[in-house]
Amino acid sequence: MKDLRAVIPSSLTVQYIDLRLNPDDLQTTVSGCLQQQNTILLIVHNFNLLQNDVVIERLNSIKNISYISLLCISENAEDQPSLNAENIYLPPLTQSQLIAEINYRGLAAEVTTVDRLLTQPAPYSALDQLTG
């Protein structure tokens, strides 16, 4: 989230929700976004965990609202809810990118840790779990 804040305008309202941490808050967050009139970026992390068809339909309706942008992030390409959106797949994380992230977080980049993290389907989340 800090990385995004560095490149998006400070005037843009960002609503972030991680479905792994707050699975029941999405419907309330979406309703709040739909009631506002200012420009909003709604970020839904761990989108693949969403099981509620009503919320998925509400997310699909956002594409018709000009002041809301929706960014759904999934760490698992399978088992995606049906969202009427463009899928963009990020390239695999490279060793040098992972080492840079580990150094950015002030950690020691041991070769065994880097190799183990690179085998994970979601290396950043695995790194978060390692670092708390």
Secondary structure, DSSP 4 states (H G I P E B T S, - for coil): -HHHHTTS-TTSEEEEEETTT-TTSHHHHHHHHHH--S-EEEEEETGGG---HHHHHHHHHGGG-TTEEEEEE-S-SSS----SS---PPPPPPHHHHHHHHHHTT----HHHHHHHHTSSSHHHHHHHHH-
